[in-house]
Amino acid sequence: MYYFRVIKLYIKYSIRIKLNYKTDFYIEMISYLIQLLMSLLFFEVIFLRRSSLLGWSVDQIQILVATSFVINILYDSIFLESVSKISRLIKNGYLDQYLLYPYKYFFHLSVNKIDILRLTSLLPAIILIIISVNNLEMKISYTAIISYLVFILLAVVIKFSFTIIVSFTAIYLVQNMAVKYFFNSLFTPLSYPIQILSKSKLFFPVLVIGVSLSNIPVNSILNYQKILTSSSILFIIASILIFIFSMIFVKFSLKYYNSGGE
Amino acid sequence: MSNKYLVISQKKIKQTFIYRVNLIFTFLGNFISFLPIILIFLTLGFNQYIGNYSGNDLVIYYIAAFVVSSLTYPNIRYEIVNDIHSGNLSNILILPFNYNIYIIIETLISNLIFMITTLVFTSILFAINYINLSMISLGNFLFFMLFLLFGTSLSIILGSLFSITAFWTERVYGFAEFLEYVIPLAMGAILPLSLFPDIIKNILLYLPFSYLSYIPVNIMLGKFSIDEILLHLYLLLTWNLILLALYSYLWRRGLKVYRGIGG
């Protein structure tokens, strides 16, 4: 109950702040829309000259691109602003405030800047998914829809776990900006088909995270007759393990936190 | 180059190598971001065609565009923005060197170091995928180098132009974010411009941004005739002159509205 009450408060404050900076809010929405259009443009131009790409039709690719946006926007809305300031809190010693909280500091650190209004940017991506699924003329079961949503949430959890681990490297590294930038780039391949992994044995470890995050959920609706494949089971296990590892890493790192700065 | 600019250059090189781990991680981040596009065409196969590009052409196109744009991408120079917004520009302007030459040296050195790093790493891609480079003739390569030279000067002018908007605006981040999406598209870094529908292609082709990546890379790939190369060389030089004149004008106007608050 406590957690719901706190989340409700965080949401209330975030809406209040956001409505004070309406122009920023509109710019943010337009910026997400442009990002979506740019990602689509690359594939759309290719589909002007080809009927399929690595076995994907234009509608299937649109679902993939839109799903990657749903994952990104969900992550950005719930965690981005809270997690992105952790390194700074560590550097200037303000993390102390959170460690003194009477309840789980991990929870507060993760969601204190929740930005619920950002979810409005989901609308174009959701519309695109609905239109593309409709064009494919598929009859999708409720089980497929639920598993799609569950896989999306797990993808958000994986992204969150990685980012929180990287943020806490600030305890060990003087400058971790470039490391953060590098780990962010691991999530760039989100909107690309999983088939690209077949040609990238050398780069497989750095690409597999980003590619599977969107391909596994999409696979659950495109191949709705076979939702639980070996890769989707692996995905579920990996997301749980990465999340547990991130919590252990944070706890372990805090032993070396020396409240520098002020 | 007089001695003071040599000292500035040495300082910049030292500064970049102090944070070499940062440099490598930044490069790796960029590399991973662009890798999926190349992998799409590698997976498709070298003999598959999209427009007038074979799979092999497209792989070379993207790798070359990645290397070239690491030198010619017209970044907003946040040193300029911060100097203007913080008022620090007042302190710099009284120093015995030209601020604009200082910025050119800083930009050139950081971009050159980044391009060399990019070139070293991307050569791995060429080596492991047995990419055929036989279509690159010596003549085209020399023209490519010439375009790269003037393309770099164009990118520094463009980057500086974007940066001095700070004289008139309080925040340039929104503008920077907008440019981040539009410039790669106009440079041909997302897709070769010739794959776009004709109307979009014809507009983008004659904007200055196409000279920062699309045109030099296509000259290297032998996609332009000699007449087209000469026409584009003429246009590239013209863009350089027009934008340089615009920059000098706006810089002078900017200094008039600059209030030096905080400096």
Interface residues (C-beta under 8 A of the other chain):
Chain A: D24 I27 S31 I34 Q35 M38 L41 F42 V45 I46 L48 R49 R50 L53 L54 Q175 M177 A178 V179 Y181 F182 N184 S185 L186 T188 P189 Y192 P193 Q195 I196 L197 S198 K199 S200 L202 F203 V206 L207 V211
Chain B: Y19 V21 N22 L23 I24 F25 T26 L28 G29 N30 I32 S33 L35 P36 I37 L39 I40 L42 T43 L44 I50 G51 I124 I128 G174 E177 F178 Y181 L185 I190 L191 L195 F196 P197
